[in-house]
Amino acid sequence: MKIADIVLIEVAGEFPVEKNRPDERNIHPLDIYPEFAEKAYAEAPVSPAGTVREKALYLEIRTDEGVTGFFGPVDEPAAIVLLREIRAFVLGYDPLAIEKIWEVLLRWNRHSHSGYFMMAMSALDCALWDLKGKALGQPVHRLLGGLVRRSPACPEPSRRGEGGPARAQVPAYASMLGFSLQPEALAQRAQEYGALGYPAQKWFFRCGPSHGQEGISKNVELARTLRRALGEGGVFMLDAFHSWDMQYAVEVGRRVAPFSPAWLEEPVPSDQVGEMRTIRQLTGIPLATGEHIYNHWQVETLLEAGAADVIQCDPDWCGGISELLKIAQVCSAHKVPLYPHGHSLHAALHAAAALPESILPQVEFLIHHQRSKQRFMKDYLEPQNGLIRPPSAPGLGIELDPEKSQSRREIQ
């Protein structure tokens, strides 16, 4: 079997406006400049008919034997790299030689180790795993879990633990990006999602260094309100989206530490390893990072420096499922948990189902934004009582619903 073509499929459609649209944005690195600091959350414009137009890009790998691999949505900058750079290079390769394809792409392009090139490699890798699952008639999590070949007469494992996934269902924490941070509304939402069974919640700071002492007070009030709303046993995390500096992070960190957040996420960019280590030491709060880390070598450097307690690499961006498994090995060796970032869900969920909870405890579920990420798909993956079941169809289980798109075109 050989890769015959790689195409991008763009789908678009009009959808009714959601009842609960995001109404608050998080802090952003650009907020250090006054012209950006006070900008409000900007949603897609609503038409006179009360609809919003959305579109998404998906990657399809086609082979000479008719087996295909599918993945998405794919970020547009990565899609450009896929078409302009990667496509011509991988035509003719055996699509089941996933590790070799990954290795030759990494060596071929000197800019491959991070950024948009690695994001493009990630999409390709996930689509290749989808193809492999379809070729073998198995969901990806069973392949990652070490599926043992059996005769048709004995399709199920004959011994406990033989092959298959590590978990039939995976815990998912609620990622609360976009919800109001007004204390009363925040407390109500926190209690509401706690009652839905989510094991933890992540909330996002709105203020940074440019907001002065008033902003610090608002950030501290966020942590205080969450602790009161969730009680002493409630688990919450706080995300600064790599938008602070070390001095600010230490000051805010020390003031929110008494409320016992499970972690403080990306107070500074993850490549500022020395500052991450100092913040961790001076605040006493566990630090999480990895959303903007692109390979297992970067993770190893961070952990060897004692700069993080939780790693959050995203298979959509960090090199795909293949590299996420290597990152999981590095995390396991350092006894640090891996909580994949939730850009989309399918790839991370299959990896989580195949790995023990001690290595990968939970996936991230973006309450507002997963609806958009899965907008054009047939089946909507969503936690029930805080647990999510991975798809059982061969491959990743990503399938577009033709009823949900008004236009579809191939880009080559």
C-alpha positions in Angstrom: 0.0 0.0 0.0 1.3 3.5 -0.9 0.2 7.0 -0.2 -1.4 8.2 -3.5 -2.5 11.7 -2.5 -3.0 14.1 0.3 -6.0 16.5 0.1 -7.6 19.1 2.4 -11.3 19.2 2.6 -13.0 22.5 3.5 -16.5 22.3 4.8 -18.7 25.3 5.7 -22.2 25.9 7.0 -24.6 28.2 8.8 -25.6 27.2 12.4 -28.0 28.6 14.9 -26.4 30.8 17.6 -25.7 28.9 20.7 -27.7 29.9 23.8 -24.7 30.2 25.9 -22.0 31.9 23.8 -18.6 32.8 25.4 -18.7 36.2 27.0 -15.2 36.6 28.5 -11.8 36.1 27.1 -8.6 35.1 28.9 -5.4 37.1 29.4 -3.2 37.2 26.2 0.5 38.0 25.8 -0.4 41.0 23.7 -2.3 42.6 26.6 1.0 44.1 27.8 0.1 46.8 25.2 -2.8 49.2 26.1 -4.4 49.0 22.7 -4.9 45.2 23.2 -5.4 45.0 26.9 -9.1 46.1 27.1 -10.4 44.4 23.9 -13.4 42.3 24.7 -14.1 38.8 23.5 -15.0 38.8 19.8 -17.3 36.1 18.4 -18.2 35.4 14.8 -20.8 37.9 13.6 -24.5 36.8 13.8 -26.5 37.1 10.6 -30.0 38.8 10.5 -31.4 35.2 10.6 -29.7 34.5 13.9 -27.1 32.2 12.5 -23.3 32.1 12.4 -21.2 30.9 9.6 -18.4 28.4 10.4 -15.9 26.5 8.3 -13.2 23.9 9.0 -10.4 22.1 7.3 -9.8 18.3 7.4 -6.9 16.3 6.1 -7.5 13.1 4.1 -4.7 10.7 3.1 -5.6 8.5 0.1 -3.8 5.3 -0.9 -3.6 3.2 -4.0 -5.6 0.4 -2.3 -8.5 2.7 -1.4 -7.9 2.9 2.4 -8.0 6.4 3.7 -6.9 8.3 6.8 -8.8 11.3 8.1 -8.1 14.0 10.7 -9.2 17.4 11.7 -10.0 20.1 12.2 -6.6 21.4 11.0 -5.3 24.9 11.7 -5.0 26.9 8.5 -1.3 27.7 8.8 -0.5 24.0 9.3 -2.7 23.2 6.3 -0.6 25.4 4.1 2.5 23.5 5.2 0.8 20.2 4.5 0.0 21.1 0.9 3.0 23.2 0.0 5.8 21.2 1.8 4.8 17.8 3.1 2.4 16.5 0.4 4.9 16.0 -2.4 7.5 14.5 0.0 5.4 11.7 1.4 3.7 10.5 -1.8 4.6 6.9 -2.5 5.4 6.0 1.1 3.9 3.1 2.9 1.3 4.7 5.1 1.7 2.1 7.8 5.4 3.0 8.2 4.3 5.8 10.6 7.5 6.1 12.6 9.7 6.2 9.5 7.5 9.0 7.9 7.8 11.0 11.1 11.5 10.5 11.3 12.3 11.4 7.6 10.1 14.6 7.8 11.9 15.7 11.0 15.3 15.2 9.3 14.2 16.6 6.0 13.2 20.1 7.1 15.5 22.1 9.4 12.5 24.0 10.7 10.6 20.8 11.6 11.2 20.7 15.4 8.5 23.2 16.4 5.9 25.7 15.1 3.7 25.2 12.1 5.8 22.5 10.5 5.5 20.3 13.6 1.8 21.1 13.7 1.5 19.9 10.1 3.4 16.8 10.9 1.0 16.3 13.8 -2.1 16.3 11.6 -0.4 13.9 9.2 0.6 11.6 12.0 -2.9 11.5 13.4 -4.4 10.8 10.0 -1.9 8.0 9.5 -3.0 6.4 12.7 -6.6 6.7 11.6 -5.7 5.0 8.3 -3.9 2.2 10.2 -6.9 1.6 12.4 -9.1 1.4 9.3 -6.7 -0.9 7.5 -6.7 -3.3 10.5 -10.3 -2.8 11.4 -9.6 -1.5 14.9 -10.0 1.7 16.9 -6.7 3.5 17.4 -6.8 3.0 21.2 -6.7 -0.8 20.7 -3.7 -0.5 18.5 -1.9 1.8 21.0 -2.9 -0.6 23.8 -1.1 -3.5 22.2 -3.7 -5.4 20.4 -3.0 -9.1 20.1 -4.0 -10.8 16.8 -6.7 -13.4 17.3 -8.5 -15.9 15.1 -12.1 -15.0 14.1 -13.3 -17.8 16.3 -11.8 -16.1 19.4 -12.2 -12.3 18.8 -12.1 -11.3 22.5 -9.1 -11.4 24.9 -8.7 -14.8 26.5 -6.9 -13.4 29.6 -7.4 -10.4 31.7 -5.3 -7.4 30.5 -4.4 -9.0 27.1 -4.4 -6.3 24.5 -7.0 -3.6 24.2 -7.2 -0.3 26.0 -6.2 0.5 29.5 -9.5 2.2 30.2 -13.0 1.9 28.7 -13.8 5.5 29.8 -11.5 8.4 30.4 -12.0 11.2 33.0 -12.3 14.7 31.5 -11.9 18.0 33.3 -14.0 21.0 32.4 -12.1 23.7 30.8 -14.1 26.9 31.4 -12.6 29.3 28.8 -15.2 31.9 27.9 -17.4 31.9 31.0 -18.0 35.1 32.9 -15.6 35.9 35.7 -18.0 38.1 37.6 -17.9 36.5 41.1 -21.6 35.6 41.3 -21.8 34.1 37.8 -18.5 32.4 38.3 -19.6 30.7 41.5 -22.9 29.6 39.9 -21.1 28.0 36.9 -18.5 26.3 39.0 -21.1 24.7 41.2 -23.2 23.7 38.1 -20.3 21.9 36.4 -19.2 20.3 39.7 -22.7 18.8 39.9 -22.3 17.4 36.4 -19.6 15.1 37.7 -16.4 16.7 36.2 -13.5 15.8 38.4 -11.9 19.2 38.1 -12.3 22.6 36.5 -9.8 25.0 34.8 -10.5 28.7 34.9 -8.6 31.4 33.0 -7.2 34.6 34.4 -8.3 37.8 32.6 -5.7 40.2 34.1 -2.0 40.6 33.7 0.9 43.0 34.4 -0.7 45.8 32.4 -3.8 45.8 34.7 -1.9 46.9 37.8 -3.0 46.2 41.4 -6.7 46.2 40.5 -6.0 43.3 38.1 -4.0 41.4 40.8 -7.0 41.8 43.1 -9.4 40.4 40.4 -7.1 37.4 39.9 -7.0 36.7 43.6 -10.7 37.1 43.8 -11.1 34.5 41.0 -9.2 31.9 43.1 -11.1 32.9 46.3 -14.5 32.6 44.7 -13.7 29.2 43.2 -12.6 27.8 46.6 -15.7 29.0 48.3 -18.0 27.7 45.5 -16.4 24.3 45.2 -15.6 23.7 48.9 -12.4 22.4 50.4 -12.5 19.2 48.4 -13.2 20.8 45.0 -10.4 20.7 42.4 -9.6 23.7 40.2 -6.7 24.9 38.1 -5.8 28.4 37.0 -4.4 29.3 33.5 -2.4 32.5 32.7 -1.8 31.6 29.0 1.9 32.4 29.1 1.0 36.1 29.5 2.8 37.2 32.7 6.3 37.9 33.7 8.2 36.3 36.6 7.7 39.1 39.1 4.0 39.3 38.5 3.6 35.5 38.6 5.4 35.2 41.9 3.2 38.0 43.4 -0.1 36.6 42.2 1.0 33.0 42.9 1.8 33.7 46.5 -1.5 35.3 47.0 -3.6 32.5 45.4 -1.5 29.7 47.0 -3.7 29.6 50.2 -6.7 28.6 48.0 -4.8 25.5 46.9 -5.2 25.4 43.1 -4.2 22.1 41.6 -1.8 23.9 39.3 -0.9 27.3 37.9 -0.7 27.0 34.1 1.8 28.8 31.9 2.5 31.9 34.0 5.4 32.6 31.6 6.3 31.1 28.2 7.4 27.5 28.5 10.8 28.2 27.0 11.7 30.5 29.9 12.8 27.4 31.9 14.8 29.2 34.6 11.8 31.6 35.3 9.4 28.6 35.5 11.7 26.9 38.0 11.9 30.1 40.1 8.1 30.6 40.1 7.6 27.0 41.1 10.0 27.4 44.0 8.8 30.8 45.3 5.1 30.2 45.1 4.8 26.5 46.2 2.1 26.0 43.6 2.5 23.1 41.1 3.2 24.5 37.6 1.7 23.1 34.4 2.9 23.7 30.9 3.3 22.0 27.5 0.5 23.3 25.3 3.2 25.3 23.4 5.9 22.5 23.5 6.4 20.6 20.3 8.5 17.5 21.1 9.7 15.1 23.7 13.2 16.7 23.8 11.7 20.0 24.9 9.7 18.2 27.6 12.8 16.4 28.9 14.8 19.7 29.2 11.9 21.2 31.1 11.6 18.3 33.5 15.3 17.8 34.1 15.5 21.5 35.1 12.8 21.0 37.7 10.5 23.6 36.0 7.2 21.8 35.8 4.9 19.4 37.7 2.4 18.7 35.0 2.9 18.4 31.2 0.1 19.3 28.7 1.4 18.6 25.2 -1.3 18.5 22.5 -1.2 15.7 19.9 -2.7 18.1 17.4 0.5 20.2 17.7 3.3 18.3 19.4 4.0 15.7 16.6 0.8 13.7 16.7 -0.1 10.5 18.5 3.4 9.0 17.8 5.2 11.9 19.6 2.6 12.1 22.4 3.5 8.5 23.3 7.2 9.4 23.5 6.2 12.4 25.7 4.2 10.1 27.9 7.3 7.9 28.4 9.4 10.9 29.4 6.8 12.0 31.8 6.6 8.5 33.3 10.3 8.4 33.8 10.2 11.7 35.7 7.0 10.7 37.6 5.2 13.7 36.2 1.6 13.3 34.9 0.5 14.1 31.3 -2.7 16.0 30.8 -3.0 16.6 27.0 -4.2 20.0 26.0 -7.6 20.0 24.4 -7.3 21.7 21.0 -9.5 19.0 19.7 -10.4 15.7 21.4 -10.1 12.5 19.3 -6.4 11.9 19.2 -5.8 12.7 22.9 -8.8 10.6 23.9 -7.5 7.5 22.1 -4.0 7.9 23.6 -5.6 8.4 27.1 -7.7 5.2 26.7 -4.5 3.3 25.9 -2.4 4.6 28.8 -2.7 4.0 32.5 -4.3 6.7 34.6 -1.0 7.0 36.5 0.6 8.4 33.4 -2.3 10.2 31.7 -5.0 10.9 34.3 -7.5 13.1 32.4 -8.2 14.8 29.1 -9.2 18.4 28.7 -12.8 19.2 27.6 -13.3 22.8 26.5 -16.9 23.4 27.4 -17.6 26.2 24.9 -15.1 25.4 22.1 -15.5 21.7 21.7 -18.9 22.4 20.2 -17.3 24.4 17.4 -14.4 21.9 17.0 -16.8 19.0 16.4 -19.4 21.1 14.6 -19.3 19.1 11.3 -18.9 15.6 12.7 -21.5 12.9 12.9 -21.1 12.0 16.5 -20.4 14.5 19.3 -18.0 13.3 22.0 -19.0 14.7 25.4 -18.4 13.6 28.9 -21.2 11.9 30.9 -20.8 12.3 34.6 -17.2 13.4 34.0 -16.2 10.4 31.8 -15.8 10.1 28.1 -15.9 6.9 26.1 -13.5 6.7 23.1 -15.1 5.9 19.7 -15.3 2.2 18.9 -15.2 2.6 15.1 -12.0 1.6 13.2 -9.5 4.5 13.2 -10.1 7.7 15.2 -13.8 7.7 14.7 -13.8 11.1 13.0 -16.6 11.2 10.3 -18.1 14.3 8.7 -21.9 14.6 8.6 -23.0 15.8 5.1 -26.2 17.1 6.7 -24.2 19.7 8.7 -22.3 21.4 5.8 -23.7 23.6 3.1 -20.5 23.5 1.0 -17.6 21.1 0.6 -14.5 21.5 -1.5 -11.2 19.8 -1.9 -8.0 21.8 -1.8 -4.9 20.3 -3.4 
